[in-house]
Amino acid sequence: MTDAKPVTVPQLAAMKQRGEKIACLTAYDAGFARVMDEAGVDLILVGDSLGMVIQGHDTTLPVTLDHMAYHSAAVSRACRRALVIADLPFMTYATPDQAAAGAARLIQEGGARMVKLEGGRSRIAAVRHLTEQGVPVCAHLGLLPQSVLRLGGYKVQGVTEKDAERLIEDASLLEEAGASLLVLECIPATLAAEISAQLTIPTIGIGAGPGCDGQVLVLHDMLGLNPRMPRFCRDFLRDGGSIAGAITAYATAVRDGSFPAAEHSY
């Protein structure tokens, strides 16, 4: 078992400064969360991806705040060290006050120590309001699963020069608004590396190449439990031989820089 001292927001910033990679995975229940915590995973994301991998939906859109609070509480009770992040689900942060009400539930009922929301400049007011209330915020740019209806599917973002410039600007605006962490999903590796270099807050990539300050995968993907393996993923269960071994292998690969490799990037 690793050092049981809880991971903190300032500690994440210090890890970036030291060049130490941050390992993050999703979890939705106490059992898997406990294994991750003992394996030394730094961040555990209770993602609204539970709508797809747990509930069987095609998107994350049906997930409610009740669902998120329930699963966050289960995960949080199992963690001694890992910092638990909980997603604010679809249409629960359209206004700053709505975001604050949702964050209060995820922290008070769900035990989360950070909340995550999707979007760029349109979310600045919500990020600033949450930060002013003492709530650590993880922002999310690139592919936004909650915007799948507008995007028309799950596609790589930031490919054109105009879109890339907008993402770079949005990243800076989110940091200025007080975000403590930034997820970059499915964007070109060179763009993710550029954004990571310009920010003082850590970036966590998924399908965004090795230049991010950390990595996150959906648990069920990295265990090879879904019918189709995303390009940005690797079957760590095959590598690790057991669930605990797979999680340890993932954390090790993130920290030593062997994951993600070129074949996992865009």
N, C-alpha and C positions, 0 to 999 in steps of 0.2 A: 504494500500500500504506500502511496505517496504521502508527502507532507500534507497534513490535514488542515493547515491554515487556509482559510477561505481566500479565494481569488478576489481581488478588489478592482474597481475601475482604475485607480491610480497605478496599480500593479500592471494592468494591461498596457497602459501608456509607457510604463518603464520597460516592459518587454519589447515594445516596438523600438524604443531608443537603443536597447542593447542588441537588437537584431535577432531576438528570440522569436521563433514562429509560435503562433497560437493555434491550438487544436480545438476544434468545436464539432460537435455532433448533435443531431436532433434526438430527443427522447420524449416519450409520451406516457411513461408509467414508471413506478418506483423501481421495479426489478432491473430494467435496462439502465436506468439512471444510476443505480448503485454500482453496477459493473463499470460504467463509464467513469464515475467519480473515483473509484478505487484504481482504475487504470491510468489516472492522471490527466484525463481530458480537462482542459481549462474552462471551456464554456459549454453549457448544455442549452440548446435552443428548443423550447417547447413551441414547435412551429405549427402554423395553421395547415401545414402539409398533412397534419393528422386527418384532415378531411378526405385526403386521397388514400393514404397508406393504412389508416385505421378504420375510417368510416366507409371507404369504397366509392367515394364520389369521383367525378372526372376533373373537378377543380377544387380550389380551396374556398370558393365563395359561400357554400352552405355553412361554414363553421361560424359558431356564435361565441359571444363573450362567455356564456355559461360553459361551453365546451372548453374554452381556453383556461378558465379559472380552475375547472375540475382537474384537467390534466396537469396544469402547472403545479397545483397543490401536491399531486401524487409525486411528481418529479422532485419538487423542492424538499419534501420530507426525506428523500433518500440521499441528499447531497450534503456532504460536510465541507468539501473543498471547492468544487466547480461553481462558477457563477451562473445562475439560471436566468436565461432571457426568455420572455414570453411574447409571442406575436399579438399585436392588436389586430383582430380580424377585420374583414371587409366591412366598410361603412361604419366603423366605430371610432373614427378620428377625423371626420369631415370638418369639425370645428375644434378649436383649442379646448373648449370646455368639455366637449364630448371625449376628446382624447384623454383629458385629465380624469374624467369619471371612469373610463375604461382602465386606465393605468392604475387607479386606486384599487379597483377590484383585483387586478392581476397581482398587485403587490400585497394587499391586505388579505385577500382570500387565497390567492395562488402562491404566495411566498416568493414570487419572482424578485430579482434584484436589478432588473433592467427590462424595459419594454422595447419592442421593435415595431417600426411602421415603415410602409413603403412609399416612395415618391421623392421628388426633388423640391424645386422651389415652391411648389404649391403646399408643401408641408412645413415650411419654415416657421410659420406662426405657431403651429402645434408643437414643433420641436422646442422652440424658444419658451413657450408656456410651460411645458413639462419640465424643462431644465430649471426654470425659475422656481418651480414647486419642489425641486430637489429630486426629481425622477431622472435617473440615467436613461438615455435614449440611444438605441441602435438604429441608425437609418439604413435604407436599402435602396440601391440604384441598379440600373441595368434592366434585366428581365424582371418584371414585377408580376408575379402570379395572380395577384388580385386584380390586375388590369387585363387579364387574358381575353375578355370579351372585346375590349378596344383594340388590342394588339392582333387579334385574330389567330392566336395560337402561341406556342412557346418558341420564340425565335431569338437568335443572337441579336443583341442591341449594340448601339454605338459603332456601327460599321461605317457609316458615312462620316465625312469630316464635320458636317454640321451637327450631327447627333453626338459625335465624340466631344466636340467643344461644349455642347450643352451639358453633358455628363460631368465634364471637368469643372464647369462653373457651378453646377448643382452641388458637387462634392464640397467645394469651398464654402458655399452658402450654408450647407448643413453643419459643417464644422463651426462656422461663425455663429450659428444659431445655438450651439451648445451640444450637438451630438457627441457622444463619447466613443462611438464605434460606427463603422460603416460596412455593410455587406455589399459586395459587388457580384452580381450574378450574370453569367453568360454574356460577357463582353470580351473583346479582343485582349489577349494577354498583354500586348504592348500598351494599350490604353489603361488597363488596370494597374500596371507598373507605374505609369506616369502619374495617375491619381494618387497611388500609395505614396509616391515620393514627395508629392506636394503637400500632403496632409501631415499634421502632427498626431492625429488620432489614428488608431489601428484600423486597417482594412481587413475584412474577412472574405475570401473569395470562394465562389462555387462556380466552376466553369469559367474562371477568370485568370487562369495561369498562375505561375509560381511567384510572381512579383508582389503578391499581396502579403500582408503581415501575418496572415493566418488562413486557415481553410475550414470550410464546413461541408459536410455531406449529410444527406438524409440517411438515417440508420438503415432503413430497409434496402436502400440502393447499395450501400457499401457491404451489406451482408449477402447481396445477390438474390434477394427475395422477390424482386419485381421481375415481371416477364421480360422487360427490355432494360438493359443496362445503359444509362445515359453515357454519352461520350466522355463527360468530365469525371466519371466515376471509375472505381476499380473494385474488384471483388476481393475484399480483404479477408473474408471468411475462408476462401480458398488458400490465401497466404498464411492465415493465422491458425487454422485448424480447429478453432473453437470460437464462440462468440467473444469471450474475454480475450482470447489471443488475437482475434481480428481487430478489436478495439485498440489493444495495445500496439499492434502492428501499424494501424492507421496513425495513432498519435506519434509513434516513432518516425514514420515516413514523412509526416508533416514537418516535424522538428528537424530532421536531417536533410530536408529539401528534396528527397527522392519522389515525393508526391506533392503536387501534380507534375507529371512529365509532359513532354511536348504533345503526346497523343491525347492528353486529357484537356488540352487547351484549344482556343479558337484564334 
